[in-house]
């Protein structure tokens, strides 16, 4: 059996992109979906956005404008809300709300990232009043979401009990009691306070128990089509979809700020089975900018159609049904959309970097699998000589990488996770490349870590990457495909 290739996505760099943001403003009703289509209305003046859903897009914009995330988000928020707003970014919405409460108390304005050391230190020093204050709205959302086994009266009673407890022991704020984990709080003050306690300290962006209630968009643009006769050939379906996308485009009034994250394609088959499939985009997609061809949306529709046809054929192969189940009607509906200021697309429109960035975003939207980007690492060990980087970020190293690039010139693109032993090749089959070693100081036999690497060609001309160890044994580690 052939060894599996190294999973390159395991080499991703550390990610400090915030997962959520809480925004306070008097103008939220104008454009709630300003940073992400995933939005929750926390109160009349506070929104929570899950910006993690649009991470690739915002990272690409950051690279385009050559600025940090704070500067980028500041441009967008000022465009929508003016200067009178407060935005707190963190990995969990509860942490956003606690710190936002403090900044409102301070009558502050602007952007705050809890990833920064200063804001993190202030967050750790906050008093109990800022931790308890958001819980009033939390109770409302628990009840709105009809959370099972939640009772507001019981929760308030436990709150009062907890306040008496911290009053007796005289602790200034939550972080003074950080050594008590959420299990201890749950045992003494019930599960709901234990969850809030966990949200306060947990760096995980998941939402166990958090009452996330997505904000419904008032109008979801949609088009329907009842086919005159059943269709199962893509060449005909594509033309009709293009007409429907044009009709859908008209519902946006050619608004440059409207972009789409996902669409629902609801298909009714010849046997009247209804199947819902999603057309999703890695970057916010402007439908009218691609009119009248709509290549990106049609690429995504083709991937869905092809996958659906294969699944239906496999399911119905023993039945007396058409080889490709025909469609009799469908509906296309915009599920998630985001309002983006035109400056993100039009500023520096003639600049070559902007054109390349936009082309890269368009290409990622058209493909069925994500694009991966890698950069040379300053490391003598072949397995650690490259690392994944975000799409659109600088590929060049900040140091003189000539010696590293020279070493990697003859290394292959595909590595095996486990090396397979092979027979010793003849001298005519192999070409010596380099001598390497691993972290020999961590091994009991340092000399065993020495490897001589060769390029090996078989009779069909296929090239492999092999090495000879200290004992003279030969192993295959990669392929030159």
C-alpha positions as CSV (number, residue, x, y, z in Angstrom):
1,X,0.0,0.0,0.0
2,X,1.3,3.4,-0.9
3,X,2.2,5.8,1.9
4,X,-0.1,8.8,2.4
5,X,1.2,12.3,1.5
6,X,1.8,14.8,4.3
7,X,-1.2,16.9,5.0
8,X,0.1,20.4,4.2
9,X,-2.8,22.1,6.1
10,X,-1.2,20.9,9.3
11,X,1.6,23.4,8.7
12,X,-0.6,26.5,9.0
13,X,0.8,29.4,10.8
14,X,-0.6,30.7,14.2
15,X,-3.8,32.5,13.7
16,X,-4.7,35.6,15.7
17,X,-7.7,36.7,13.7
18,X,-10.6,37.5,16.0
19,X,-13.7,35.4,15.8
20,X,-16.3,37.9,17.0
21,X,-17.0,41.6,17.4
22,X,-19.5,43.5,19.5
23,X,-20.5,46.9,18.0
24,X,-22.3,49.7,19.8
25,X,-23.8,52.5,17.7
26,X,-27.0,54.5,17.2
27,X,-27.0,53.7,13.5
28,X,-27.0,49.9,13.5
29,X,-30.3,49.5,11.7
30,X,-28.9,51.0,8.5
31,X,-26.5,48.2,7.6
32,X,-26.3,45.5,10.3
33,X,-24.2,43.1,8.1
34,X,-21.2,45.3,7.7
35,X,-18.4,42.9,8.7
36,X,-20.1,39.5,8.3
37,X,-23.4,38.0,7.2
38,X,-23.6,36.1,10.6
39,X,-25.1,38.8,12.9
40,X,-27.0,38.7,16.2
41,X,-28.9,41.7,17.6
42,X,-27.9,41.8,21.2
43,X,-29.8,45.0,22.1
44,X,-31.1,48.0,20.4
45,X,-27.7,49.6,20.1
46,X,-25.4,46.5,20.2
47,X,-24.7,44.0,17.4
48,X,-22.5,40.8,17.6
49,X,-20.9,39.7,14.3
50,X,-19.1,36.5,13.7
51,X,-16.2,37.9,11.6
52,X,-14.5,34.5,11.5
53,X,-16.8,33.5,8.7
54,X,-15.2,36.1,6.4
55,X,-11.6,35.7,7.6
56,X,-10.0,35.0,4.2
57,X,-11.7,38.0,2.7
58,X,-10.6,40.4,5.4
59,X,-7.0,39.0,5.4
60,X,-6.9,39.6,1.6
61,X,-8.1,43.2,2.1
62,X,-5.6,43.8,4.8
63,X,-2.8,42.7,2.4
64,X,-4.2,44.9,-0.4
65,X,-4.3,48.1,1.7
66,X,-1.0,47.3,3.5
67,X,-2.4,48.0,6.9
68,X,-3.2,46.1,10.1
69,X,-6.7,44.7,10.9
70,X,-7.5,47.6,13.3
71,X,-6.9,50.2,10.5
72,X,-8.9,48.1,8.0
73,X,-11.9,47.6,10.2
74,X,-11.8,51.3,11.3
75,X,-12.2,52.4,7.7
76,X,-15.3,50.2,7.3
77,X,-16.9,51.1,10.5
78,X,-16.4,54.8,10.1
79,X,-17.9,54.5,6.6
80,X,-21.1,52.9,8.0
81,X,-21.4,54.4,11.5
82,X,-19.4,57.6,11.5
83,X,-17.0,58.2,14.4
84,X,-19.5,57.5,17.2
85,X,-19.2,53.8,17.7
86,X,-17.4,51.3,19.9
87,X,-16.2,47.9,18.5
88,X,-14.6,45.2,20.7
89,X,-13.0,42.2,18.9
90,X,-12.3,38.9,20.8
91,X,-12.5,35.1,20.4
92,X,-15.8,34.8,22.2
93,X,-18.9,37.1,22.1
94,X,-19.2,37.2,25.9
95,X,-15.7,38.6,26.3
96,X,-16.7,41.2,23.7
97,X,-19.7,42.2,25.7
98,X,-18.0,42.4,29.1
99,X,-15.2,44.7,27.7
100,X,-17.8,46.7,25.7
101,X,-19.7,47.4,28.9
102,X,-16.5,48.7,30.5
103,X,-15.7,51.0,27.4
104,X,-19.3,52.3,27.5
105,X,-18.8,53.1,31.2
106,X,-15.6,55.0,30.2
107,X,-17.5,56.8,27.4
108,X,-14.9,55.7,24.9
109,X,-15.0,55.4,21.2
110,X,-13.2,53.4,18.5
111,X,-11.9,49.8,18.1
112,X,-10.5,47.5,20.8
113,X,-8.8,44.1,20.2
114,X,-8.6,41.8,23.2
115,X,-5.7,40.2,21.4
116,X,-3.5,43.2,22.3
117,X,-1.6,43.0,25.6
118,X,-2.9,46.4,26.8
119,X,-6.6,45.6,26.3
120,X,-6.1,42.1,27.6
121,X,-4.5,43.4,30.8
122,X,-7.4,45.9,31.3
123,X,-9.9,43.1,30.7
124,X,-8.2,41.0,33.4
125,X,-8.5,43.9,35.9
126,X,-12.2,44.6,35.4
127,X,-14.5,44.6,38.4
128,X,-17.6,42.4,39.0
129,X,-20.1,45.1,37.8
130,X,-18.9,44.7,34.2
131,X,-19.3,41.0,34.4
132,X,-22.8,41.0,35.8
133,X,-24.2,43.9,33.7
134,X,-24.5,42.0,30.3
135,X,-26.2,39.1,32.1
136,X,-29.5,41.1,32.1
137,X,-29.7,40.9,28.3
138,X,-28.3,37.4,28.5
139,X,-31.4,36.3,30.4
140,X,-33.6,37.9,27.8
141,X,-31.9,35.9,25.0
142,X,-32.0,32.7,26.9
143,X,-35.8,33.1,27.2
144,X,-36.2,34.2,23.5
145,X,-34.3,31.1,22.4
146,X,-36.5,29.0,24.6
147,X,-33.4,27.3,26.1
148,X,-34.4,24.0,27.8
149,X,-34.2,23.9,31.6
150,X,-33.5,27.6,31.8
151,X,-35.5,29.5,34.4
152,X,-34.9,33.2,34.9
153,X,-36.0,33.2,38.5
154,X,-33.5,30.4,39.4
155,X,-30.7,32.2,37.5
156,X,-31.3,35.5,39.3
157,X,-31.3,33.6,42.6
158,X,-28.0,32.0,41.8
159,X,-26.6,35.4,40.8
160,X,-27.6,36.8,44.2
161,X,-26.0,33.9,45.9
162,X,-22.8,34.4,43.9
163,X,-22.7,38.1,44.7
164,X,-22.9,37.3,48.4
165,X,-20.1,34.8,48.0
166,X,-17.7,37.2,46.3
167,X,-18.7,39.9,48.8
168,X,-17.6,37.7,51.7
169,X,-14.3,36.7,50.2
170,X,-13.6,40.2,49.0
171,X,-12.3,39.6,45.5
172,X,-12.1,42.6,43.1
173,X,-13.1,40.9,39.9
174,X,-13.5,37.6,37.9
175,X,-9.8,37.1,37.2
176,X,-9.0,37.2,41.0
177,X,-11.0,33.9,41.1
178,X,-9.7,32.5,37.9
179,X,-8.3,29.4,39.7
180,X,-11.9,28.2,40.1
181,X,-12.8,26.5,36.9
182,X,-16.3,26.4,35.4
183,X,-16.9,22.9,36.9
184,X,-16.4,24.3,40.4
185,X,-18.8,27.2,39.7
186,X,-21.3,24.8,38.2
187,X,-21.3,22.6,41.2
188,X,-22.0,25.4,43.6
189,X,-24.0,27.9,41.6
190,X,-25.7,25.8,38.8
191,X,-24.8,25.2,35.2
192,X,-25.8,28.5,33.6
193,X,-23.4,30.6,35.7
194,X,-20.8,27.9,35.1
195,X,-21.2,28.4,31.3
196,X,-20.9,32.2,31.7
197,X,-17.8,31.6,33.8
198,X,-16.3,29.4,31.1
199,X,-17.0,32.0,28.4
200,X,-15.1,34.6,30.4
201,X,-11.8,32.7,30.3
202,X,-12.0,30.2,27.4
203,X,-10.1,31.2,24.3
204,X,-12.1,28.8,22.1
205,X,-14.4,30.5,19.6
206,X,-17.1,27.8,19.8
207,X,-20.3,28.7,21.5
208,X,-21.3,25.9,24.0
209,X,-24.6,27.1,25.5
210,X,-24.4,30.7,24.2
211,X,-27.9,31.8,23.0
212,X,-26.9,32.8,19.4
213,X,-30.0,34.0,17.6
214,X,-29.1,35.0,14.0
215,X,-30.6,38.2,12.8
216,X,-33.1,37.6,10.1
217,X,-32.6,39.6,6.9
218,X,-35.9,41.4,6.2
219,X,-35.9,40.5,2.5
220,X,-34.2,37.5,0.9
221,X,-34.0,38.0,-2.8
222,X,-35.2,34.9,-4.6
223,X,-36.3,33.7,-8.1
224,X,-38.3,30.6,-9.1
225,X,-38.6,28.6,-12.3
226,X,-41.1,26.0,-13.3
227,X,-39.6,24.1,-16.2
228,X,-41.7,23.5,-19.3
229,X,-40.3,20.0,-19.6
230,X,-37.9,18.0,-17.4
231,X,-34.1,18.7,-17.8
232,X,-31.1,16.8,-16.7
233,X,-28.4,18.1,-19.1
234,X,-26.1,20.8,-17.7
235,X,-25.7,22.6,-21.1
236,X,-29.5,23.5,-20.9
237,X,-29.6,24.0,-17.2
238,X,-26.7,26.5,-17.3
239,X,-28.5,28.8,-19.8
240,X,-31.6,28.9,-17.7
241,X,-29.7,29.5,-14.5
242,X,-27.9,32.5,-16.2
243,X,-31.3,34.0,-16.9
244,X,-32.4,33.5,-13.3
245,X,-29.3,35.1,-12.0
246,X,-30.0,38.1,-14.2
247,X,-33.4,38.3,-12.6
248,X,-31.9,37.9,-9.2
249,X,-29.4,40.6,-9.9
250,X,-32.2,43.1,-10.7
251,X,-33.5,42.8,-7.2
252,X,-30.2,44.4,-5.8
253,X,-30.7,47.7,-7.8
254,X,-27.1,47.5,-8.9
255,X,-26.0,48.4,-5.4
256,X,-22.2,48.2,-5.2
257,X,-22.2,47.6,-1.4
258,X,-24.3,44.4,-1.7
259,X,-22.2,41.2,-1.7
260,X,-23.3,37.5,-1.3
261,X,-21.8,34.9,0.9
262,X,-24.1,32.0,0.1
263,X,-27.2,31.1,-1.9
264,X,-29.8,28.3,-1.6
265,X,-30.6,26.3,-4.7
266,X,-33.7,24.4,-4.0
267,X,-34.2,21.7,-6.7
268,X,-37.4,19.6,-7.3
269,X,-36.7,16.3,-9.1
270,X,-38.8,14.4,-11.6
271,X,-40.2,12.3,-8.7
272,X,-41.1,15.5,-6.8
273,X,-38.3,15.0,-4.3
274,X,-37.1,18.4,-3.1
275,X,-33.3,18.8,-2.5
276,X,-31.7,21.9,-1.0
277,X,-28.1,22.6,-1.9
278,X,-25.9,25.6,-1.0
279,X,-23.8,27.7,-3.4
280,X,-21.2,29.2,-1.1
281,X,-18.4,31.7,-1.8
282,X,-15.1,32.0,0.1
283,X,-15.1,35.8,-0.5
284,X,-18.1,38.1,-0.6
285,X,-19.4,37.9,-4.2
286,X,-20.8,40.8,-6.2
287,X,-23.5,39.3,-8.5
288,X,-24.0,42.3,-10.8
289,X,-20.3,42.8,-11.3
290,X,-20.2,39.5,-13.3
291,X,-23.3,40.2,-15.3
292,X,-24.3,38.9,-17.8
293,X,-22.0,35.8,-17.6
294,X,-22.1,35.1,-13.8
295,X,-19.2,32.7,-14.2
296,X,-18.4,32.4,-10.5
297,X,-22.0,31.5,-9.5
298,X,-22.3,29.1,-12.4
299,X,-19.0,27.4,-11.5
300,X,-20.4,26.8,-8.0
301,X,-23.7,25.5,-9.4
302,X,-21.8,23.1,-11.7
303,X,-19.9,21.6,-8.8
304,X,-23.2,21.1,-6.9
305,X,-24.9,19.7,-10.0
306,X,-22.1,17.2,-10.7
307,X,-21.9,16.0,-7.1
308,X,-25.7,15.7,-6.9
309,X,-25.9,13.7,-10.2
310,X,-23.3,11.2,-9.0
311,X,-25.0,10.7,-5.6
312,X,-28.4,10.2,-7.3
313,X,-27.0,7.7,-9.8
314,X,-25.4,5.7,-7.0
315,X,-28.6,5.8,-4.9
316,X,-30.9,4.8,-7.8
317,X,-28.7,2.4,-9.7
318,X,-31.0,-0.6,-8.8
319,X,-34.2,1.2,-9.7
320,X,-35.9,1.7,-13.1
321,X,-35.2,5.5,-13.1
322,X,-33.4,7.8,-15.6
323,X,-29.6,7.7,-15.4
324,X,-29.6,11.4,-14.5
325,X,-32.7,12.3,-12.6
326,X,-34.3,15.3,-14.4
327,X,-35.3,18.6,-12.7
328,X,-38.8,19.9,-13.0
329,X,-38.4,23.2,-11.0
330,X,-36.0,25.1,-8.8
331,X,-35.7,28.2,-6.6
332,X,-32.6,30.3,-6.0
333,X,-32.5,32.4,-2.8
334,X,-29.8,34.6,-1.4
335,X,-29.2,33.3,2.2
336,X,-26.3,35.4,3.5
337,X,-25.2,38.8,2.2
338,X,-22.9,41.5,3.5
339,X,-22.7,45.2,3.0
340,X,-19.2,46.3,2.0
341,X,-18.2,49.9,1.3
342,X,-17.3,50.5,-2.3
343,X,-13.8,51.7,-1.3
344,X,-12.8,48.1,-0.6
345,X,-13.2,47.4,-4.3
346,X,-12.7,50.7,-6.1
347,X,-9.9,52.4,-4.1
348,X,-6.6,52.1,-6.0
349,X,-8.6,50.4,-8.8
350,X,-5.8,51.0,-11.3
351,X,-3.1,49.6,-9.0
352,X,-1.6,46.3,-10.2
353,X,-1.7,44.9,-6.6
354,X,-5.4,45.7,-6.3
355,X,-6.1,44.0,-9.6
356,X,-4.1,40.9,-8.6
357,X,-5.8,40.7,-5.2
358,X,-9.3,40.9,-6.8
359,X,-8.3,38.3,-9.4
360,X,-7.1,36.0,-6.6
361,X,-10.4,36.4,-4.7
362,X,-12.4,35.7,-7.9
363,X,-10.3,32.6,-8.6
364,X,-10.9,31.2,-5.1
365,X,-14.6,31.8,-5.5
366,X,-14.6,29.8,-8.7
367,X,-12.7,26.8,-7.5
368,X,-14.3,23.8,-5.7
369,X,-11.3,23.5,-3.3
370,X,-9.5,26.2,-1.4
371,X,-6.2,27.6,-2.7
372,X,-3.1,26.9,-0.5
373,X,-0.1,29.2,-0.3
374,X,3.3,28.2,1.1
375,X,6.6,30.0,1.9
376,X,10.2,28.8,2.4
377,X,11.1,28.4,6.1
378,X,14.6,28.9,7.4
379,X,15.2,25.3,8.4
380,X,17.7,22.7,7.4
381,X,15.3,19.8,8.0
382,X,13.4,19.0,4.7
383,X,10.1,18.3,6.5
384,X,10.2,21.7,8.2
385,X,11.6,23.8,5.4
386,X,8.2,25.2,4.3
387,X,5.1,26.5,6.0
388,X,1.5,27.6,5.0
389,X,0.7,31.3,4.8
390,X,-2.6,33.1,4.4
391,X,-3.7,33.6,0.8
392,X,-2.6,37.0,-0.4
393,X,0.0,37.6,2.2
394,X,3.7,38.3,1.4
395,X,5.4,35.2,0.1
396,X,8.9,36.6,0.4
397,X,10.9,36.1,3.6
398,X,12.1,39.1,5.5
399,X,15.7,37.6,5.5
400,X,18.1,36.7,2.8
401,X,16.8,33.3,1.9
402,X,19.2,32.4,-0.9
403,X,20.9,29.6,1.0
404,X,17.5,28.1,2.0
405,X,16.0,28.4,-1.5
406,X,19.2,27.0,-3.0
407,X,18.9,24.0,-0.7
408,X,15.2,23.5,-1.6
409,X,15.6,23.8,-5.4
410,X,15.9,20.0,-5.9
411,X,13.4,19.0,-3.2
412,X,10.0,17.7,-4.4
413,X,6.5,19.2,-3.8
414,X,5.0,15.9,-2.5
415,X,6.2,14.3,0.7
416,X,5.1,11.1,2.3
417,X,4.1,10.9,6.0
418,X,5.7,7.5,6.4
419,X,8.8,6.6,4.4
420,X,8.8,3.2,2.6
421,X,12.0,1.1,2.4
422,X,13.1,0.3,-1.2
423,X,15.9,-1.8,-2.8
424,X,19.2,-0.1,-3.2
425,X,19.2,1.6,-6.7
426,X,22.1,1.4,-9.1
427,X,24.5,4.3,-9.5
428,X,23.1,5.0,-13.0
429,X,19.5,5.4,-11.6
430,X,20.4,8.0,-8.8
431,X,21.7,11.5,-8.6
432,X,23.1,12.8,-5.3
433,X,21.4,16.0,-4.1
434,X,22.4,16.8,-0.5
435,X,23.3,15.5,3.0
436,X,20.9,16.4,5.8
437,X,20.3,15.5,9.4
438,X,17.4,15.8,11.8
439,X,17.4,16.9,15.5
440,X,20.2,14.5,16.4
441,X,20.7,15.9,19.8
442,X,17.3,14.6,20.8
443,X,18.1,11.0,19.7
444,X,20.0,8.2,21.5
445,X,22.1,7.5,18.3
446,X,22.9,10.8,16.7
447,X,24.7,9.2,13.8
448,X,21.5,7.4,12.7
449,X,20.0,10.8,11.8
450,X,22.3,11.5,8.9
451,X,20.6,11.1,5.5
452,X,22.0,11.3,2.0
453,X,19.3,12.4,-0.4
454,X,19.1,11.4,-4.1
455,X,16.9,11.9,-7.1
456,X,15.9,8.4,-8.4
457,X,14.5,7.7,-11.8
458,X,12.7,4.5,-12.8
459,X,12.5,3.0,-16.3
460,X,9.4,5.0,-17.1
461,X,11.3,8.2,-16.4
462,X,9.3,9.0,-13.2
463,X,11.4,10.7,-10.5
464,X,11.3,10.0,-6.8
465,X,13.0,11.6,-3.8
466,X,14.9,9.0,-1.8
467,X,17.6,8.9,0.9
468,X,20.2,6.5,2.2
469,X,20.5,6.3,6.0
470,X,23.6,5.7,8.1
471,X,23.2,1.9,7.9
472,X,23.0,2.0,4.1
473,X,19.3,1.3,3.8
474,X,17.3,3.1,1.2
475,X,13.9,4.8,1.7
476,X,11.4,6.7,-0.5
477,X,10.3,10.1,1.0
478,X,8.7,12.0,-1.9
479,X,7.7,12.3,-5.5
480,X,8.5,14.8,-8.3
481,X,5.1,14.9,-9.9
